[in-house]
Amino acid sequence: MKRIVKVLTLATASAAFLSLSLPTQAQDASAATYKSKCAMCHGADGKKAAGHDLSSADVQKESDADLTAVIANGKAPKMPKYGDKLKPEEIKGLVAYIRTLKM
Protein backbone atom coordinates (compact mmCIF):
# COMPACT_ATOMS: atom_id res chain seq x y z
CA MET A 1 0.00 0.00 0.00
CA LYS A 2 2.82 2.39 0.86
CA ARG A 3 4.43 1.67 -2.48
CA ILE A 4 1.22 2.55 -4.34
CA VAL A 5 1.00 5.85 -2.45
CA LYS A 6 4.63 6.64 -3.34
CA VAL A 7 4.03 5.83 -7.00
CA LEU A 8 0.87 7.95 -7.11
CA THR A 9 2.65 10.81 -5.37
CA LEU A 10 5.52 10.66 -7.84
CA ALA A 11 3.12 10.49 -10.79
CA THR A 12 1.16 13.49 -9.51
CA ALA A 13 4.32 15.51 -8.94
CA SER A 14 5.60 14.64 -12.42
CA ALA A 15 2.31 15.63 -14.02
CA ALA A 16 2.30 18.94 -12.14
CA PHE A 17 5.87 19.68 -13.23
CA LEU A 18 5.13 18.90 -16.87
CA SER A 19 1.99 21.00 -16.90
CA LEU A 20 3.98 24.00 -15.65
CA SER A 21 6.86 23.60 -18.08
CA LEU A 22 4.81 23.16 -21.26
CA PRO A 23 3.25 26.64 -21.21
CA THR A 24 6.70 28.11 -20.61
CA GLN A 25 8.06 26.22 -23.62
CA ALA A 26 5.13 27.44 -25.72
CA GLN A 27 5.77 31.03 -24.60
CA ASP A 28 9.44 30.71 -25.49
CA ALA A 29 8.55 29.33 -28.92
CA SER A 30 6.03 32.14 -29.51
CA ALA A 31 8.58 34.76 -28.44
CA ALA A 32 11.10 33.28 -30.86
CA THR A 33 8.54 33.29 -33.69
CA TYR A 34 7.64 36.90 -32.90
CA LYS A 35 11.31 37.86 -32.91
CA SER A 36 11.96 36.19 -36.27
CA LYS A 37 8.74 37.16 -38.09
CA CYS A 38 7.34 40.31 -36.46
CA ALA A 39 9.92 42.31 -34.52
CA MET A 40 11.59 43.76 -37.63
CA CYS A 41 8.47 45.84 -38.29
CA HIS A 42 6.70 45.95 -34.93
CA GLY A 43 9.76 46.16 -32.69
CA ALA A 44 10.78 43.91 -29.81
CA ASP A 45 8.18 45.53 -27.55
CA GLY A 46 5.48 45.85 -30.25
CA LYS A 47 5.71 49.65 -30.36
CA LYS A 48 7.87 50.29 -33.42
CA ALA A 49 6.43 52.91 -35.77
CA ALA A 50 7.07 50.93 -39.00
CA GLY A 51 4.17 48.63 -38.11
CA HIS A 52 1.04 48.95 -36.00
CA ASP A 53 1.68 49.51 -32.31
CA LEU A 54 0.73 46.05 -31.04
CA SER A 55 0.61 47.29 -27.45
CA SER A 56 -2.05 49.90 -28.26
CA ALA A 57 -5.59 49.68 -26.95
CA ASP A 58 -6.89 49.48 -30.54
CA VAL A 59 -4.90 46.32 -31.26
CA GLN A 60 -5.41 44.79 -27.82
CA LYS A 61 -9.21 45.14 -28.09
CA GLU A 62 -9.26 43.08 -31.30
CA SER A 63 -10.59 39.57 -30.89
CA ASP A 64 -8.26 36.57 -31.11
CA ALA A 65 -10.04 35.63 -34.35
CA ASP A 66 -9.38 39.07 -35.84
CA LEU A 67 -5.68 38.99 -34.89
CA THR A 68 -5.41 35.46 -36.24
CA ALA A 69 -6.94 36.58 -39.55
CA VAL A 70 -4.50 39.50 -39.87
CA ILE A 71 -1.51 37.26 -39.17
CA ALA A 72 -2.74 34.54 -41.52
CA ASN A 73 -3.95 36.79 -44.36
CA GLY A 74 -1.72 39.82 -43.99
CA LYS A 75 -2.82 43.42 -44.15
CA ALA A 76 -2.21 45.71 -47.11
CA PRO A 77 -0.05 47.46 -47.93
CA LYS A 78 2.90 46.22 -45.87
CA MET A 79 2.08 43.18 -43.77
CA PRO A 80 2.66 39.87 -45.56
CA LYS A 81 0.44 36.87 -44.97
CA TYR A 82 1.84 34.13 -42.77
CA GLY A 83 -0.96 31.58 -43.10
CA ASP A 84 1.10 29.58 -45.56
CA LYS A 85 4.33 29.94 -43.58
CA LEU A 86 3.22 29.24 -40.00
CA LYS A 87 1.26 26.39 -38.48
CA PRO A 88 -2.10 27.27 -36.89
CA GLU A 89 -0.66 26.63 -33.41
CA GLU A 90 2.21 29.04 -34.17
CA ILE A 91 -0.28 31.74 -35.16
CA LYS A 92 -2.29 31.04 -32.02
CA GLY A 93 0.94 31.41 -30.02
CA LEU A 94 1.67 34.74 -31.70
CA VAL A 95 -1.79 36.02 -30.78
CA ALA A 96 -1.14 35.01 -27.16
CA TYR A 97 2.27 36.68 -27.29
CA ILE A 98 0.76 39.90 -28.69
CA ARG A 99 -1.56 39.93 -25.67
CA THR A 100 1.54 40.21 -23.44
CA LEU A 101 2.59 43.44 -25.17
CA LYS A 102 -0.03 45.61 -23.42
CA MET A 103 0.91 49.18 -22.58
ROKOLNU-706883 format. One record per atom (N, C-alpha, C, O, CB): atom name; x, y, z; residue number from 1; residue in one letter. Coordinates in Angstrom, 2 decimals, always signed. Atoms other than C-alpha are relative to their C-alpha. Glycine has a CB too. Layout:
REM ROKOLNU-706883
> CA X Y Z NUM A .
...
***
This chain:
REM ROKOLNU-706883
> N +0.82 -1.19 +0.00 1 M .
> CA +0.00 +0.00 +0.00 1 M .
> C +0.87 +1.26 +0.00 1 M .
> O +0.59 +2.23 -0.71 1 M .
> CB -0.93 -0.01 +1.20 1 M .
> N -0.89 -1.16 -0.05 2 K .
> CA +2.82 +2.39 +0.86 2 K .
> C +0.66 +0.24 -1.36 2 K .
> O +0.86 +1.39 -1.77 2 K .
> CB +1.08 -0.19 +1.07 2 K .
> N -0.63 -0.12 +1.31 3 R .
> CA +4.43 +1.67 -2.48 3 R .
> C -0.96 +0.66 -1.00 3 R .
> O -0.54 +1.49 -1.81 3 R .
> CB +0.46 -1.38 -0.51 3 R .
> N +1.00 -0.58 +0.90 4 I .
> CA +1.22 +2.55 -4.34 4 I .
> C -0.13 +1.50 +0.27 4 I .
> O -0.22 +2.30 -0.66 4 I .
> CB -1.38 -0.69 +0.18 4 I .
> N +0.09 -1.42 -0.35 5 V .
> CA +1.00 +5.85 -2.45 5 V .
> C +1.22 +0.75 -0.52 5 V .
> O +1.08 +1.86 -1.04 5 V .
> CB -0.12 +0.16 +1.53 5 V .
> N -1.23 -0.63 +0.51 6 K .
> CA +4.63 +6.64 -3.34 6 K .
> C -0.06 +0.17 -1.51 6 K .
> O +0.30 +1.22 -2.04 6 K .
> CB +1.23 -0.82 +0.39 6 K .
> N +0.09 -0.05 +1.46 7 V .
> CA +4.03 +5.83 -7.00 7 V .
> C -1.00 +1.07 -0.42 7 V .
> O -0.72 +1.85 -1.33 7 V .
> CB -0.40 -1.38 -0.58 7 V .
> N +1.01 -1.01 +0.33 8 L .
> CA +0.87 +7.95 -7.11 8 L .
> C +0.51 +1.41 +0.30 8 L .
> O +0.24 +2.34 -0.46 8 L .
> CB -1.29 -0.27 +0.79 8 L .
> N -0.56 -1.30 -0.35 9 T .
> CA +2.65 +10.81 -5.37 9 T .
> C +1.01 +0.45 -1.05 9 T .
> O +1.00 +1.60 -1.48 9 T .
> CB +0.66 -0.04 +1.39 9 T .
> N -0.99 -0.31 +1.02 10 L .
> CA +5.52 +10.66 -7.84 10 L .
> C -0.68 +0.34 -1.33 10 L .
> O -0.28 +1.28 -2.01 10 L .
> CB +0.96 -1.18 -0.18 10 L .
> N +0.71 -0.25 +1.26 11 A .
> CA +3.12 +10.49 -10.79 11 A .
> C -0.69 +1.36 +0.03 11 A .
> O -0.66 +2.09 -0.96 11 A .
> CB -1.04 -1.11 -0.25 11 A .
> N +0.67 -1.29 -0.13 12 T .
> CA +1.16 +13.49 -9.51 12 T .
> C +1.00 +1.15 -0.07 12 T .
> O +0.76 +2.15 -0.74 12 T .
> CB -0.78 +0.07 +1.32 12 T .
> N -1.03 -1.03 +0.04 13 A .
> CA +4.32 +15.51 -8.94 13 A .
> C +0.55 +0.17 -1.41 13 A .
> O +0.78 +1.29 -1.86 13 A .
> CB +1.14 -0.35 +0.98 13 A .
> N -0.51 -0.06 +1.38 14 S .
> CA +5.60 +14.64 -12.42 14 S .
> C -1.00 +0.70 -0.92 14 S .
> O -0.62 +1.53 -1.75 14 S .
> CB +0.30 -1.41 -0.52 14 S .
> N +1.04 -0.62 +0.83 15 A .
> CA +2.31 +15.63 -14.02 15 A .
> C -0.08 +1.51 +0.28 15 A .
> O -0.22 +2.30 -0.65 15 A .
> CB -1.38 -0.66 +0.27 15 A .
> N +0.03 -1.42 -0.36 16 A .
> CA +2.30 +18.94 -12.14 16 A .
> C +1.19 +0.72 -0.61 16 A .
> O +1.04 +1.82 -1.16 16 A .
> CB -0.01 +0.18 +1.53 16 A .
> N -1.21 -0.60 +0.57 17 F .
> CA +5.87 +19.68 -13.23 17 F .
> C -0.14 +0.18 -1.50 17 F .
> O +0.17 +1.24 -2.04 17 F .
> CB +1.23 -0.85 +0.32 17 F .
> N +0.14 -0.07 +1.46 18 L .
> CA +5.13 +18.90 -16.87 18 L .
> C -1.04 +1.03 -0.41 18 L .
> O -0.86 +1.71 -1.42 18 L .
> CB -0.38 -1.36 -0.55 18 L .
> N +1.03 -0.96 +0.37 19 S .
> CA +1.99 +21.00 -16.90 19 S .
> C +0.49 +1.43 +0.18 19 S .
> O +0.01 +2.33 -0.51 19 S .
> CB -1.26 -0.22 +0.84 19 S .
> N -0.56 -1.34 -0.17 20 L .
> CA +3.98 +24.00 -15.65 20 L .
> C +1.04 +0.31 -1.06 20 L .
> O +1.14 +1.46 -1.49 20 L .
> CB +0.60 +0.13 +1.38 20 L .
> N -1.08 -0.27 +0.95 21 S .
> CA +6.86 +23.60 -18.08 21 S .
> C -0.49 +0.12 -1.43 21 S .
> O +0.15 +0.81 -2.23 21 S .
> CB +1.04 -1.08 +0.10 21 S .
> N +0.48 -0.08 +1.37 22 L .
> CA +4.81 +23.16 -21.26 22 L .
> C -0.44 +1.41 -0.40 22 L .
> O -0.07 +1.86 -1.48 22 L .
> CB -1.14 -0.97 -0.20 22 L .
> N +0.34 -1.36 +0.38 23 P .
> CA +3.25 +26.64 -21.21 23 P .
> C +1.23 +0.89 -0.14 23 P .
> O +1.27 +1.76 -1.02 23 P .
> CB -0.95 +0.59 +1.02 23 P .
> N -1.22 -0.78 +0.09 24 T .
> CA +6.70 +28.11 -20.61 24 T .
> C +0.70 -0.28 -1.33 24 T .
> O +1.18 +0.65 -1.98 24 T .
> CB +0.94 -0.31 +1.17 24 T .
> N -0.61 +0.35 +1.28 25 Q .
> CA +8.06 +26.22 -23.62 25 Q .
> C -0.78 +0.62 -1.15 25 Q .
> O -0.19 +1.10 -2.12 25 Q .
> CB +0.07 -1.52 -0.17 25 Q .
> N +0.83 -0.60 +1.05 26 A .
> CA +5.13 +27.44 -25.72 26 A .
> C +0.23 +1.51 -0.07 26 A .
> O +0.30 +2.07 -1.16 26 A .
> CB -1.49 -0.30 +0.25 26 A .
> N -0.29 -1.43 -0.03 27 Q .
> CA +5.77 +31.03 -24.60 27 Q .
> C +1.35 +0.29 -0.64 27 Q .
> O +1.47 +1.23 -1.43 27 Q .
> CB -0.03 +0.52 +1.45 27 Q .
> N -1.33 -0.19 +0.58 28 D .
> CA +9.44 +30.71 -25.49 28 D .
> C -0.04 -0.16 -1.51 28 D .
> O +0.58 +0.62 -2.24 28 D .
> CB +1.00 -0.99 +0.61 28 D .
> N +0.12 +0.23 +1.44 29 A .
> CA +8.55 +29.33 -28.92 29 A .
> C -0.72 +1.17 -0.67 29 A .
> O -0.33 +1.61 -1.75 29 A .
> CB -0.74 -1.32 -0.29 29 A .
> N +0.75 -1.13 +0.56 30 S .
> CA +6.03 +32.14 -29.51 30 S .
> C +0.86 +1.26 -0.01 30 S .
> O +0.82 +2.03 -0.97 30 S .
> CB -1.28 +0.26 +0.81 30 S .
> N -0.90 -1.15 -0.04 31 A .
> CA +8.58 +34.76 -28.44 31 A .
> C +1.03 -0.09 -1.12 31 A .
> O +1.35 +0.91 -1.76 31 A .
> CB +0.70 +0.09 +1.37 31 A .
> N -0.97 +0.20 +1.07 32 A .
> CA +11.10 +33.28 -30.86 32 A .
> C -0.63 +0.24 -1.37 32 A .
> O +0.00 +0.84 -2.25 32 A .
> CB +0.60 -1.41 +0.06 32 A .
> N +0.70 -0.23 +1.27 33 T .
> CA +8.54 +33.29 -33.69 33 T .
> C -0.25 +1.49 -0.19 33 T .
> O -0.05 +2.02 -1.28 33 T .
> CB -1.34 -0.79 -0.03 33 T .
> N +0.21 -1.45 +0.07 34 Y .
> CA +7.64 +36.90 -32.90 34 Y .
> C +1.30 +0.70 -0.39 34 Y .
> O +1.31 +1.56 -1.27 34 Y .
> CB -0.53 +0.56 +1.36 34 Y .
> N -1.29 -0.63 +0.27 35 K .
> CA +11.31 +37.86 -32.91 35 K .
> C +0.42 -0.19 -1.46 35 K .
> O +0.94 +0.73 -2.09 35 K .
> CB +1.09 -0.57 +0.94 35 K .
> N -0.46 +0.28 +1.36 36 S .
> CA +11.96 +36.19 -36.27 36 S .
> C -0.96 +0.50 -1.09 36 S .
> O -0.53 +0.78 -2.20 36 S .
> CB +0.20 -1.48 -0.16 36 S .
> N +0.97 -0.35 +1.04 37 K .
> CA +8.74 +37.16 -38.09 37 K .
> C -0.60 +1.40 +0.15 37 K .
> O -1.05 +1.98 -0.84 37 K .
> CB -1.10 -1.00 -0.01 37 K .
> N +0.77 -1.22 -0.27 38 C .
> CA +7.34 +40.31 -36.46 38 C .
> C +0.82 +1.20 +0.48 38 C .
> O +0.52 +2.34 +0.13 38 C .
> CB -1.05 -0.30 +1.01 38 C .
> N -0.74 -1.08 -0.68 39 A .
> CA +9.92 +42.31 -34.52 39 A .
> C +0.65 +0.98 -0.97 39 A .
> O +0.83 +2.15 -0.62 39 A .
> CB +1.05 -0.58 +0.89 39 A .
> N -0.66 -0.91 +0.94 40 M .
> CA +11.59 +43.76 -37.63 40 M .
> C -0.89 +1.17 -0.38 40 M .
> O -0.38 +2.24 -0.71 40 M .
> CB +0.43 -0.75 -1.24 40 M .
> N +0.92 -1.09 +0.30 41 C .
> CA +8.47 +45.84 -38.29 41 C .
> C -0.68 +0.56 +1.24 41 C .
> O -0.90 +1.77 +1.35 41 C .
> CB -1.05 -0.47 -0.98 41 C .
> N +0.75 -0.42 -1.18 42 H .
> CA +6.70 +45.95 -34.93 42 H .
> C +0.88 +0.29 +1.20 42 H .
> O +0.39 +0.83 +2.20 42 H .
> CB -0.99 -1.05 +0.36 42 H .
> N -0.90 -0.25 -1.11 43 G .
> CA +9.76 +46.16 -32.69 43 G .
> C -0.08 -1.10 +1.06 43 G .
> O -1.08 -1.82 +1.14 43 G .
> CB -0.30 +1.33 +0.63 43 G .
> N -0.06 +1.04 -1.03 44 A .
> CA +10.78 +43.91 -29.81 44 A .
> C -1.12 +0.14 +1.02 44 A .
> O -1.61 -0.85 +1.56 44 A .
> CB +1.34 +0.04 +0.71 44 A .
> N +1.06 -0.23 -0.98 45 D .
> CA +8.18 +45.53 -27.55 45 D .
> C -1.36 +0.26 -0.65 45 D .
> O -2.33 +0.58 +0.04 45 D .
> CB +0.36 +1.18 +0.88 45 D .
> N +1.26 -0.19 +0.73 46 G .
> CA +5.48 +45.85 -30.25 46 G .
> C -0.34 +1.43 -0.30 46 G .
> O -1.42 +1.71 -0.83 46 G .
> CB -1.11 -0.59 +0.78 46 G .
> N +0.32 -1.42 +0.12 47 K .
> CA +5.71 +49.65 -30.36 47 K .
> C +0.70 +0.71 -1.15 47 K .
> O +0.58 +1.93 -1.27 47 K .
> CB +0.35 +0.68 +1.28 47 K .
> N -0.74 -0.64 +1.07 48 K .
> CA +7.87 +50.29 -33.42 48 K .
> C -0.94 +0.66 -1.01 48 K .
> O -1.98 +0.10 -1.35 48 K .
> CB +0.90 -1.02 -0.71 48 K .
> N +0.87 -0.79 +0.87 49 A .
> CA +6.43 +52.91 -35.77 49 A .
> C -0.17 -0.58 -1.41 49 A .
> O -1.14 -0.23 -2.09 49 A .
> CB +0.54 +1.39 -0.11 49 A .
> N +0.10 +0.54 +1.37 50 A .
> CA +7.07 +50.93 -39.00 50 A .
> C -1.22 -0.90 -0.16 50 A .
> O -1.71 -1.09 -1.28 50 A .
> CB +1.27 -0.77 -0.36 50 A .
> N +1.19 +0.84 +0.03 51 G .
> CA +4.17 +48.63 -38.11 51 G .
> C -1.00 +0.52 +1.02 51 G .
> O -0.70 +1.46 +1.76 51 G .
> CB +0.36 -1.49 +0.28 51 G .
> N +0.98 -0.39 -1.03 52 H .
> CA +1.04 +48.95 -36.00 52 H .
> C +0.61 -0.18 +1.38 52 H .
> O +1.42 -1.09 +1.60 52 H .
> CB -1.30 -0.83 -0.13 52 H .
> N -0.42 +0.11 -1.39 53 D .
> CA +1.68 +49.51 -32.31 53 D .
> C -0.83 -1.12 +0.62 53 D .
> O -2.00 -0.93 +0.95 53 D .
> CB -0.19 +1.36 +0.79 53 D .
> N +0.72 +1.17 -0.50 54 L .
> CA +0.73 +46.05 -31.04 54 L .
> C -0.38 +0.10 +1.47 54 L .
> O -1.20 -0.67 +1.96 54 L .
> CB +0.83 -1.24 -0.20 54 L .
> N +0.34 -0.18 -1.41 55 S .
> CA +0.61 +47.29 -27.45 55 S .
> C -1.17 +0.97 +0.18 55 S .
> O -1.68 +1.13 +1.29 55 S .
> CB +1.22 +0.51 +0.77 55 S .
> N +1.06 -1.00 -0.09 56 S .
> CA -2.05 +49.90 -28.26 56 S .
> C -1.35 -0.62 +0.37 56 S .
> O -1.59 -1.81 +0.17 56 S .
> CB -0.14 +0.75 -1.33 56 S .
> N +1.34 +0.45 -0.38 57 A .
> CA -5.59 +49.68 -26.95 57 A .
> C -0.78 -0.47 -1.23 57 A .
> O -1.56 -1.42 -1.14 57 A .
> CB -0.77 +1.13 +0.71 57 A .
> N +0.72 +0.39 +1.22 58 D .
> CA -6.89 +49.48 -30.54 58 D .
> C +0.33 -1.42 -0.42 58 D .
> O -0.56 -2.18 -0.79 58 D .
> CB +0.35 +0.96 -1.15 58 D .
> N -0.39 +1.36 +0.36 59 V .
> CA -4.90 +46.32 -31.26 59 V .
> C -0.42 -0.98 +1.08 59 V .
> O -0.93 -2.06 +0.78 59 V .
> CB +1.51 -0.09 -0.24 59 V .
> N +0.30 +0.91 -1.10 60 Q .
> CA -5.41 +44.79 -27.82 60 Q .
> C -1.50 -0.30 +0.12 60 Q .
> O -1.87 -1.34 +0.65 60 Q .
> CB +0.50 +0.59 +1.31 60 Q .
> N +1.45 +0.26 -0.08 61 K .
> CA -9.21 +45.14 -28.09 61 K .
> C -0.50 -0.91 -1.12 61 K .
> O -1.64 -1.39 -1.07 61 K .
> CB -0.76 +1.32 -0.03 61 K .
> N +0.38 +0.91 +1.09 62 E .
> CA -9.26 +43.08 -31.30 62 E .
> C -0.19 -1.41 +0.56 62 E .
> O +0.49 -1.81 +1.50 62 E .
> CB +1.07 +0.01 -1.13 62 E .
> N +0.23 +1.38 -0.44 63 S .
> CA -10.59 +39.57 -30.89 63 S .
> C +1.17 -0.88 -0.45 63 S .
> O +1.92 -0.52 -1.35 63 S .
> CB -1.34 -0.56 -0.56 63 S .
> N -1.03 +0.97 +0.42 64 D .
> CA -8.26 +36.57 -31.11 64 D .
> C -0.22 -0.40 -1.46 64 D .
> O +0.74 -0.56 -2.21 64 D .
> CB -0.02 -1.25 +0.90 64 D .
> N +0.31 +0.39 +1.39 65 A .
> CA -10.04 +35.63 -34.35 65 A .
> C +0.44 +1.08 -0.98 65 A .
> O +0.96 +0.78 -2.05 65 A .
> CB -1.52 -0.27 -0.16 65 A .
> N -0.42 -1.09 +0.88 66 D .
> CA -9.38 +39.07 -35.84 66 D .
> C +1.53 +0.06 -0.12 66 D .
> O +2.05 +0.22 -1.22 66 D .
> CB -0.53 +1.34 +0.53 66 D .
> N -1.47 +0.00 +0.04 67 L .
> CA -5.68 +38.99 -34.89 67 L .
> C +0.52 -1.19 -0.79 67 L .
> O +1.48 -1.07 -1.54 67 L .
> CB +0.58 -0.01 +1.43 67 L .
> N -0.38 +1.20 +0.75 68 T .
> CA -5.41 +35.46 -36.24 68 T .
> C -0.16 +0.23 -1.50 68 T .
> O +0.70 -0.14 -2.29 68 T .
> CB -0.85 -1.22 +0.44 68 T .
> N +0.26 -0.27 +1.42 69 A .
> CA -6.94 +36.58 -39.55 69 A .
> C +1.04 +0.95 -0.58 69 A .
> O +1.50 +0.75 -1.70 69 A .
> CB -1.39 +0.59 -0.19 69 A .
> N -1.01 -0.94 +0.49 70 V .
> CA -4.50 +39.50 -39.87 70 V .
> C +1.34 -0.70 -0.17 70 V .
> O +2.03 -0.50 -1.17 70 V .
> CB +0.13 +1.20 +0.96 70 V .
> N -1.28 +0.72 +0.10 71 I .
> CA -1.51 +37.26 -39.17 71 I .
> C -0.05 -0.98 -1.18 71 I .
> O +0.90 -1.05 -1.97 71 I .
> CB +0.31 -0.76 +1.33 71 I .
> N +0.11 +1.02 +1.06 72 A .
> CA -2.74 +34.54 -41.52 72 A .
> C -0.11 +0.61 -1.39 72 A .
> O +0.51 +0.13 -2.34 72 A .
> CB -1.20 -0.89 +0.26 72 A .
> N +0.30 -0.56 +1.32 73 N .
> CA -3.95 +36.79 -44.36 73 N .
> C +0.78 +1.24 -0.36 73 N .
> O +0.74 +1.70 -1.50 73 N .
> CB -1.45 +0.30 -0.08 73 N .
> N -0.73 -1.23 +0.24 74 G .
> CA -1.72 +39.82 -43.99 74 G .
> C -0.92 +1.20 +0.02 74 G .
> O -2.13 +1.07 +0.17 74 G .
> CB +0.74 -0.07 -1.31 74 G .
> N +0.79 -1.23 +0.03 75 K .
> CA -2.82 +43.42 -44.15 75 K .
> C +0.71 +0.99 -0.91 75 K .
> O +1.85 +1.40 -0.66 75 K .
> CB -0.19 +0.60 +1.44 75 K .
> N -0.59 -0.92 +0.97 76 A .
> CA -2.21 +45.71 -47.11 76 A .
> C +0.27 +1.35 +0.67 76 A .
> O -0.49 +1.74 +1.56 76 A .
> CB -0.94 +0.18 -1.24 76 A .
> N -0.88 +0.30 +1.12 77 P .
> CA -0.05 +47.46 -47.93 77 P .
> C +1.29 -0.70 +0.39 77 P .
> O +2.01 -1.19 -0.48 77 P .
> CB +0.33 +1.26 -0.72 77 P .
> N -1.34 +0.47 -0.37 78 K .
> CA +2.90 +46.22 -45.87 78 K .
> C +0.08 -1.37 +0.64 78 K .
> O +1.09 -2.06 +0.49 78 K .
> CB +0.59 +0.96 +0.92 78 K .
> N -0.13 +1.25 -0.76 79 M .
> CA +2.08 +43.18 -43.77 79 M .
> C -0.25 -1.21 -0.89 79 M .
> O -1.32 -1.36 -1.47 79 M .
> CB -0.97 -0.01 +1.18 79 M .
> N +0.18 +1.22 +0.80 80 P .
> CA +2.66 +39.87 -45.56 80 P .
> C -0.88 -1.01 +0.72 80 P .
> O -1.07 -0.93 +1.93 80 P .
> CB +1.36 -0.63 -0.31 80 P .
> N +0.80 +1.06 -0.62 81 K .
> CA +0.44 +36.87 -44.97 81 K .
> C +0.94 -1.10 +0.48 81 K .
> O +1.95 -1.41 -0.16 81 K .
> CB -1.05 -0.57 -1.00 81 K .
> N -0.80 +1.07 -0.58 82 Y .
> CA +1.84 +34.13 -42.77 82 Y .
> C -0.77 -1.31 +0.10 82 Y .
> O -0.25 -2.29 +0.64 82 Y .
> CB +0.48 +0.40 +1.37 82 Y .
> N +0.81 +1.21 -0.07 83 G .
> CA -0.96 +31.58 -43.10 83 G .
> C +0.61 -1.19 -0.71 83 G .
> O +0.37 -2.34 -0.34 83 G .
> CB -1.34 +0.27 -0.57 83 G .
> N -0.65 +1.09 +0.73 84 D .
> CA +1.10 +29.58 -45.56 84 D .
> C +1.42 -0.27 +0.49 84 D .
> O +2.09 -1.18 +0.01 84 D .
> CB +0.03 +0.32 -1.47 84 D .
> N -1.36 +0.16 -0.52 85 K .
> CA +4.33 +29.94 -43.58 85 K .
> C +0.04 -0.51 +1.44 85 K .
> O +1.04 -1.08 +1.87 85 K .
> CB +0.74 +1.32 -0.09 85 K .
> N +0.07 +0.41 -1.41 86 L .
> CA +3.22 +29.24 -40.00 86 L .
> C -1.13 -1.00 +0.21 86 L .
> O -2.15 -0.96 -0.47 86 L .
> CB -0.21 +1.22 +0.91 86 L .
> N +1.04 +0.96 -0.37 87 K .
> CA +1.26 +26.39 -38.48 87 K .
> C -1.07 +0.74 +0.82 87 K .
> O -0.77 +1.75 +1.45 87 K .
> CB +0.59 -1.20 +0.81 87 K .
> N +1.06 -0.64 -0.78 88 P .
> CA -2.10 +27.27 -36.89 88 P .
> C +0.37 +0.19 +1.48 88 P .
> O +0.03 +1.21 +2.08 88 P .
> CB -1.27 -0.81 -0.10 88 P .
> N -0.37 -0.15 -1.42 89 E .
> CA -0.66 +26.63 -33.41 89 E .
> C +1.07 +1.08 +0.19 89 E .
> O +1.15 +1.69 +1.25 89 E .
> CB +0.52 -1.34 +0.56 89 E .
> N -0.98 -1.08 -0.08 90 E .
> CA +2.21 +29.04 -34.17 90 E .
> C -0.71 +1.36 -0.06 90 E .
> O -0.34 +2.29 +0.66 90 E .
> CB +1.03 -0.11 -1.14 90 E .
> N +0.78 -1.23 +0.08 91 I .
> CA -0.28 +31.74 -35.16 91 I .
> C -0.74 +0.23 +1.31 91 I .
> O -0.78 +1.35 +1.81 91 I .
> CB -1.00 -0.05 -1.19 91 I .
> N +0.69 -0.11 -1.29 92 K .
> CA -2.29 +31.04 -32.02 92 K .
> C +0.99 +0.47 +1.08 92 K .
> O +0.64 +1.30 +1.92 92 K .
> CB -0.63 -1.37 +0.40 92 K .
> N -1.03 -0.42 -0.95 93 G .
> CA +0.94 +31.41 -30.02 93 G .
> C +0.37 +1.46 -0.18 93 G .
> O +0.61 +2.16 +0.80 93 G .
> CB +1.23 -0.87 -0.14 93 G .
> N -0.30 -1.41 +0.25 94 L .
> CA +1.67 +34.74 -31.70 94 L .
> C -1.11 +0.90 +0.55 94 L .
> O -0.82 +1.95 +1.12 94 L .
> CB +0.17 +0.25 -1.50 94 L .
> N +1.11 -0.78 -0.55 95 V .
> CA -1.79 +36.02 -30.78 95 V .
> C +0.15 +0.09 +1.52 95 V .
> O +0.00 +1.17 +2.10 95 V .
> CB -1.38 -0.64 -0.38 95 V .
> N -0.20 -0.01 -1.46 96 A .
> CA -1.14 +35.01 -27.16 96 A .
> C +1.18 +0.89 +0.37 96 A .
> O +1.12 +1.61 +1.37 96 A .
> CB +0.23 -1.44 +0.53 96 A .
> N -1.18 -0.83 -0.28 97 Y .
> CA +2.27 +36.68 -27.29 97 Y .
> C -0.34 +1.48 -0.17 97 Y .
> O +0.09 +2.31 +0.64 97 Y .
> CB +1.17 -0.39 -0.93 97 Y .
> N +0.41 -1.39 +0.21 98 I .
> CA +0.76 +39.90 -28.69 98 I .
> C -0.77 +0.51 +1.21 98 I .
> O -0.65 +1.67 +1.58 98 I .
> CB -0.87 +0.14 -1.28 98 I .
> N +0.77 -0.39 -1.20 99 R .
> CA -1.56 +39.93 -25.67 99 R .
> C +0.93 +0.39 +1.16 99 R .
> O +0.51 +1.13 +2.05 99 R .
> CB -0.91 -1.16 +0.44 99 R .
> N -0.93 -0.36 -1.08 100 T .
> CA +1.54 +40.21 -23.44 100 T .
> C +0.65 +1.36 -0.23 100 T .
> O +1.36 +1.86 +0.64 100 T .
> CB +1.09 -1.07 +0.13 100 T .
> N -0.64 -1.26 +0.35 101 L .
> CA +2.59 +43.44 -25.17 101 L .
> C -0.84 +1.22 +0.39 101 L .
> O -0.65 +2.30 -0.16 101 L .
> CB +0.29 +0.04 -1.48 101 L .
> N +0.87 -1.11 -0.44 102 K .
> CA -0.03 +45.61 -23.42 102 K .
> C +0.82 +1.16 +0.54 102 K .
> O +1.89 +0.98 +1.11 102 K .
> CB -0.99 -0.48 +1.05 102 K .
> N -0.66 -1.22 -0.48 103 M .
> CA +0.91 +49.18 -22.58 103 M .
> C +0.19 -0.02 +1.50 103 M .
> O +0.74 +0.93 +2.07 103 M .
> CB -0.79 +1.23 -0.39 103 M .
***
